[in-house]
Amino acid sequence: MLKKLLATLALAAIAVLAGPVAAHAAGYVAADLVTVSGSQTAGSTVTVAFNDGAFTDSEKVSIAVSGEGSVTVATLRAATINTEKTATSAGALDLKVTLPNDATGSYTITAIGLSSQNIGTSTITVIAADGAGLATAGFDVPSALIYSAVGALVLGLGLVIALRVTVRRRAAIA
């Protein structure tokens, strides 16, 4: 019995410790090396900068942009763009993304260094042109109403438990 338990624990430990290795197979560009500037509103141009050291010197970088609607990167305009650019001699890369006039939701930019295999990602979340933020969906309920409903459920659960305990005590006495 003890051997089976130890074997199971050993397999579980191997599974837990071996899992993260796949996530570290490629180098990831640190978040502080990626900056997004410009107005993130429909119809505007946003600059995504992968700063010095994000990629190796002068390496080719594969760029993919995806999201809702078509975006323009350089002269390419499509719903999903795959292109290549060359990083600077310091390993930096600037990318200008023009959002469509009817842009909504999020756009994801992924840059992969072809020799270093460094992966840099950034997300552009389009803000409504009126500055109100993203559209909300669902029902807006006051938090006091939610807490009251949860309290009523907990109170009801407590009453059910008390009733069951009382019935069992009476049955035990009889």
N, C-alpha and C positions, 0 to 999 in steps of 0.2 A: 504494500500500500504506500509506504514512504517513498519507494523508488518511483512509482507512478506520479506521485505528487511532485517530487523533485524534477522529474523529466518534463512535466507540464509547466512548472515554473521556469525551467531553463528555456523551453520553447517560447514561452510568453516573453521572457526577457530579450531573447534574440529578435523576436518580431518587433518589440517596442524600440529597441536600439538600432535595428537595421533600417527601419522606415525612414528616418530623417536623412539618411545618406543620399537618397535620390534627390531630395530637395536641394542639396548642396553640390550637386554635380556641375552646375553652371554657376559662373560668377554673376551676382546681381549688382546692379548699379545702386549705390546707397541713395536713399530718398533725399538727402541733403545735396546731392549732386544734380537733382532734377528740379527745374523751376518752370513755372507756368506764368506768363505775364500777358497782359492785354485783357480787354473786356470779354468775358465769357458769355456774350449775348448773341442771339441769332444775327447772322450777317456780318459779324466782326471777324477780325483776324487775331488769332492767338499765337504767341510764340512759345514753343516748348524748347527749353534749353537743357541739354545734357552737358554739364560743366566739365572743365579740365579734369582729366583722369577717369572719366566715365568709360572711355574706350581706349585702346592702344593708339599710339601715334599714327595718324594718316590711314587708319584701317577703313575698309569698306563696311558700312553699317546697313543692314536690311531694316526697312521701316514699314510697319503695317499700321494703318489707321482704320478703325471700324466704329460704326455707330449708326444711329438712325438718320436717314437722309444722306445725301452725298456731300462730301467735303472736298476742298481743293488743297492739294499740297503741290507746291511749285506750279506746274501746268497741268497736273493730273486732277481730274474731277470724277469721283466715283463714290459709291456707297462704301466700298472697301478698297483701300489703296495699299498696294505692295510695291515698294520702290527701294532703290539703294542710293545712299549718299556717302561721301567720304568725310571722315572725322578730320579735325584740324591736326596740326603737328603736336598739339598738347592733348589730344584725345577728346576734344569737345565737339558738340554737334548742335546746331541751331536749326529748328524746324518751324516754319510758318504754316499754320493751318487756318484756312478760311472756312468758317462755318456757313452752312446754307441759311438763307433768309427765313426759312421755316424750321430751323433746327430746334429739336426738343431732346431731352434726355441726356445721356452721357456718350462721350466719344473716348475710345481707348487708343492710346498711341503706344506701340511696342517697338523698341529699337534693339536689334541684336547685332553685336559686333561679329563679323564673319570669321575673324581669326582668333579673337580673345574669347568669344562665346559669352561675353558680358551681356546681360539682359537688363534693359531699362524700360520701365513702364510709367505712364502718366495717364490720368483721366481728366478730361475736360467735362464739367457738368454745366450745361447751358442754363443760364438764368433768364427768366422771362424779361422781355425788353422793357416792361413797365417797372421792373425792380421788385416785383412782388415775390420773386422766388419761384421755385418749381410748383407745378399744380399739385394740389392735394386730392386724394381720393378717399372715399369712405365717409363716415359720419363723425362729426366733431362733437364729442360728448364731454360735458364738464367733468372734471376729475372728482368732484364731490359726489356726483351720481354714481360713478364707478366704485368709489370707496363704500358708498352706502349699499350698493348691490352686493359687494364682496362681504361686507359685514352681515347682511341679512342671510347670505348663504352659510357663513360660519356659524351664526346663531342657530339657524335651522339644523345644521349638522350636529351641533351640541345638543339640541333638544331631542333629536333622533337617538343619539347615543345614550342620553339620560333615560329615555323611555325604554330602550332595550335593556339597560342595566336594571331598571325597576322591574320589568317583566321577568327577567331571569331570577332576581332575588325572590319575588313572590312565588315563582315556580319551585324554587329550591326549598322554601319554607313549607309549601303545601304538600 
